[in-house]
Amino acid sequence: MSGAGAGAEAERAAVKAALRRAALAARAAGGDQAALDRNLRAALAPHAGQVLSGYWPMKGEPDPRPAMGVHDGPLCLPVVPGRGVPLIFRRWQGEDLAPGPLGTSQPPDSLPEILPEVLIVPMLAFDSGLHRLGYGGGYYDRTLEMLRAIGPVTAIGLAWQVQRVDSLPVGPFDQRLDLLVTDTEILRPEL
């Protein structure tokens, strides 16, 4: 990487680190879970019958489980197989979860793998351009890139409205969301 390219990347990383610290503090305030659930159910309604991946919330993340519980289609949850690789997904029908890396809870290895058609994606922050700031591991960016290379997939971000920022630094590997749901709105791409 050239000196200018390395400098720009280091600056983007520093900005993202500062945004992560601020976003964690903002997310602690939370939001209206009932309103978030209504909005998420509305966003998922057109995807009835499709394989849906949610997540098991941690660290004050918005909880997608109520909407997942009424989804008319197969459910799966992500599994972190290792650092630097895409997530895998295991079919989930309410089985007990096992502790996973990075404080996650994930389905046991005994459950079958399945490819999701719709993903509910957690985050620390988002902007109106449907960009998200994750925890810094790149898991969802790598996963979305892989899934989009296989076929159509819809990525629905889930966040509290207090997690919104004016803009995020976007790198070449950052994957844009298709939709974003908060406790106050459903953001769609501008055409």
Secondary structure as a PSIPRED ss2 file (coil, helix, strand):
# PSIPRED VFORMAT (PSIPRED V4.0)

   1 M C   1.000  0.000  0.000
   2 S C   1.000  0.000  0.000
   3 G H   0.000  1.000  0.000
   4 A H   0.000  1.000  0.000
   5 G H   0.000  1.000  0.000
   6 A H   0.000  1.000  0.000
   7 G H   0.000  1.000  0.000
   8 A H   0.000  1.000  0.000
   9 E H   0.000  1.000  0.000
  10 A H   0.000  1.000  0.000
  11 E H   0.000  1.000  0.000
  12 R H   0.000  1.000  0.000
  13 A H   0.000  1.000  0.000
  14 A H   0.000  1.000  0.000
  15 V H   0.000  1.000  0.000
  16 K H   0.000  1.000  0.000
  17 A H   0.000  1.000  0.000
  18 A H   0.000  1.000  0.000
  19 L H   0.000  1.000  0.000
  20 R H   0.000  1.000  0.000
  21 R H   0.000  1.000  0.000
  22 A H   0.000  1.000  0.000
  23 A H   0.000  1.000  0.000
  24 L H   0.000  1.000  0.000
  25 A H   0.000  1.000  0.000
  26 A H   0.000  1.000  0.000
  27 R H   0.000  1.000  0.000
  28 A C   1.000  0.000  0.000
  29 A C   1.000  0.000  0.000
  30 G C   1.000  0.000  0.000
  31 G C   1.000  0.000  0.000
  32 D C   1.000  0.000  0.000
  33 Q H   0.000  1.000  0.000
  34 A H   0.000  1.000  0.000
  35 A H   0.000  1.000  0.000
  36 L H   0.000  1.000  0.000
  37 D H   0.000  1.000  0.000
  38 R H   0.000  1.000  0.000
  39 N H   0.000  1.000  0.000
  40 L H   0.000  1.000  0.000
  41 R H   0.000  1.000  0.000
  42 A H   0.000  1.000  0.000
  43 A H   0.000  1.000  0.000
  44 L H   0.000  1.000  0.000
  45 A H   0.000  1.000  0.000
  46 P H   0.000  1.000  0.000
  47 H H   0.000  1.000  0.000
  48 A C   1.000  0.000  0.000
  49 G C   1.000  0.000  0.000
  50 Q C   1.000  0.000  0.000
  51 V C   1.000  0.000  0.000
  52 L E   0.000  0.000  1.000
  53 S E   0.000  0.000  1.000
  54 G C   1.000  0.000  0.000
  55 Y C   1.000  0.000  0.000
  56 W C   1.000  0.000  0.000
  57 P C   1.000  0.000  0.000
  58 M C   1.000  0.000  0.000
  59 K C   1.000  0.000  0.000
  60 G C   1.000  0.000  0.000
  61 E C   1.000  0.000  0.000
  62 P C   1.000  0.000  0.000
  63 D C   1.000  0.000  0.000
  64 P C   1.000  0.000  0.000
  65 R H   0.000  1.000  0.000
  66 P H   0.000  1.000  0.000
  67 A H   0.000  1.000  0.000
  68 M H   0.000  1.000  0.000
  69 G H   0.000  1.000  0.000
  70 V C   1.000  0.000  0.000
  71 H C   1.000  0.000  0.000
  72 D C   1.000  0.000  0.000
  73 G C   1.000  0.000  0.000
  74 P C   1.000  0.000  0.000
  75 L E   0.000  0.000  1.000
  76 C E   0.000  0.000  1.000
  77 L E   0.000  0.000  1.000
  78 P E   0.000  0.000  1.000
  79 V E   0.000  0.000  1.000
  80 V C   1.000  0.000  0.000
  81 P C   1.000  0.000  0.000
  82 G C   1.000  0.000  0.000
  83 R C   1.000  0.000  0.000
  84 G C   1.000  0.000  0.000
  85 V C   1.000  0.000  0.000
  86 P C   1.000  0.000  0.000
  87 L C   1.000  0.000  0.000
  88 I E   0.000  0.000  1.000
  89 F E   0.000  0.000  1.000
  90 R E   0.000  0.000  1.000
  91 R E   0.000  0.000  1.000
  92 W C   1.000  0.000  0.000
  93 Q C   1.000  0.000  0.000
  94 G C   1.000  0.000  0.000
  95 E C   1.000  0.000  0.000
  96 D C   1.000  0.000  0.000
  97 L C   1.000  0.000  0.000
  98 A E   0.000  0.000  1.000
  99 P E   0.000  0.000  1.000
 100 G C   1.000  0.000  0.000
 101 P H   0.000  1.000  0.000
 102 L H   0.000  1.000  0.000
 103 G H   0.000  1.000  0.000
 104 T C   1.000  0.000  0.000
 105 S E   0.000  0.000  1.000
 106 Q E   0.000  0.000  1.000
 107 P C   1.000  0.000  0.000
 108 P C   1.000  0.000  0.000
 109 D C   1.000  0.000  0.000
 110 S C   1.000  0.000  0.000
 111 L C   1.000  0.000  0.000
 112 P C   1.000  0.000  0.000
 113 E E   0.000  0.000  1.000
 114 I C   1.000  0.000  0.000
 115 L C   1.000  0.000  0.000
 116 P C   1.000  0.000  0.000
 117 E C   1.000  0.000  0.000
 118 V E   0.000  0.000  1.000
 119 L E   0.000  0.000  1.000
 120 I E   0.000  0.000  1.000
 121 V E   0.000  0.000  1.000
 122 P C   1.000  0.000  0.000
 123 M C   1.000  0.000  0.000
 124 L C   1.000  0.000  0.000
 125 A E   0.000  0.000  1.000
 126 F E   0.000  0.000  1.000
 127 D C   1.000  0.000  0.000
 128 S C   1.000  0.000  0.000
 129 G C   1.000  0.000  0.000
 130 L C   1.000  0.000  0.000
 131 H C   1.000  0.000  0.000
 132 R E   0.000  0.000  1.000
 133 L E   0.000  0.000  1.000
 134 G C   1.000  0.000  0.000
 135 Y C   1.000  0.000  0.000
 136 G C   1.000  0.000  0.000
 137 G C   1.000  0.000  0.000
 138 G C   1.000  0.000  0.000
 139 Y H   0.000  1.000  0.000
 140 Y H   0.000  1.000  0.000
 141 D H   0.000  1.000  0.000
 142 R H   0.000  1.000  0.000
 143 T H   0.000  1.000  0.000
 144 L H   0.000  1.000  0.000
 145 E H   0.000  1.000  0.000
 146 M H   0.000  1.000  0.000
 147 L H   0.000  1.000  0.000
 148 R H   0.000  1.000  0.000
 149 A H   0.000  1.000  0.000
 150 I H   0.000  1.000  0.000
 151 G C   1.000  0.000  0.000
 152 P C   1.000  0.000  0.000
 153 V C   1.000  0.000  0.000
 154 T E   0.000  0.000  1.000
 155 A E   0.000  0.000  1.000
 156 I E   0.000  0.000  1.000
 157 G E   0.000  0.000  1.000
 158 L E   0.000  0.000  1.000
 159 A C   1.000  0.000  0.000
 160 W C   1.000  0.000  0.000
 161 Q H   0.000  1.000  0.000
 162 V H   0.000  1.000  0.000
 163 Q H   0.000  1.000  0.000
 164 R E   0.000  0.000  1.000
 165 V C   1.000  0.000  0.000
 166 D C   1.000  0.000  0.000
 167 S C   1.000  0.000  0.000
 168 L C   1.000  0.000  0.000
 169 P C   1.000  0.000  0.000
 170 V C   1.000  0.000  0.000
 171 G C   1.000  0.000  0.000
 172 P C   1.000  0.000  0.000
 173 F C   1.000  0.000  0.000
 174 D C   1.000  0.000  0.000
 175 Q C   1.000  0.000  0.000
 176 R C   1.000  0.000  0.000
 177 L C   1.000  0.000  0.000
 178 D C   1.000  0.000  0.000
 179 L E   0.000  0.000  1.000
 180 L E   0.000  0.000  1.000
 181 V E   0.000  0.000  1.000
 182 T C   1.000  0.000  0.000
 183 D C   1.000  0.000  0.000
 184 T C   1.000  0.000  0.000
 185 E C   1.000  0.000  0.000
 186 I E   0.000  0.000  1.000
 187 L E   0.000  0.000  1.000
 188 R C   1.000  0.000  0.000
 189 P C   1.000  0.000  0.000
 190 E C   1.000  0.000  0.000
 191 L C   1.000  0.000  0.000
